């Protein structure tokens, strides 16, 4: 059974950093691209970042480009989101999710499993 | 950046057909995915690559994509289909979500 469990959320002041982690189990982690998607309270879904199955490609949404980085450790079945220079508008539930159809320059099959999310609150 | 449009809300009578549109410039040239999200829950993929259903998704969910509009159709709508629905496309090295449409089953 596929499990994606996010951790690392919490309350942080504007301008500070936070690192989210996602532990994966129940599937061959090293063959899947991994995404982070966020949802501000009462708002819609916003895609944040993706890392290819082998770590060879990374892409970011415009609102986080240059501030967030994504990494993965296929030996530990984990993916991380390093969030720097946080802003109040980064407040959201952050979901970790997988996709098996990211290849070449794009993703083509949709995100088929999502974690339950971790809440990040940026506030002074 | 690429933008998607969806109706804010869609109402459907129990057992009838709901149609949720997703508009975007030449959206028909790419793949569209659809997600269902109920309050307090993570999203679920209900349609991928325009018209494919993942395992476990009821046959009453179907999709199409042509020109500037993609469509998610819920036939014989059930009470449990009441949720927010988001379309998604890959464009210029990013994923883009539509703003979401709230489906109410009357």
Interface residues (C-beta under 8 A of the other chain):
Chain A: X35 X37 X44 X45 X46 X47 X50 X59 X60 X61 X62 X95 X105 X106 X107 X108 X109 X110 X111 X112 X114 X115 X116 X117
Chain B: X1 X31 X33 X35 X37 X42 X43 X44 X45 X48 X49 X54 X84 X86 X88 X90 X93 X94 X95 X96 X97 X98 X99 X100
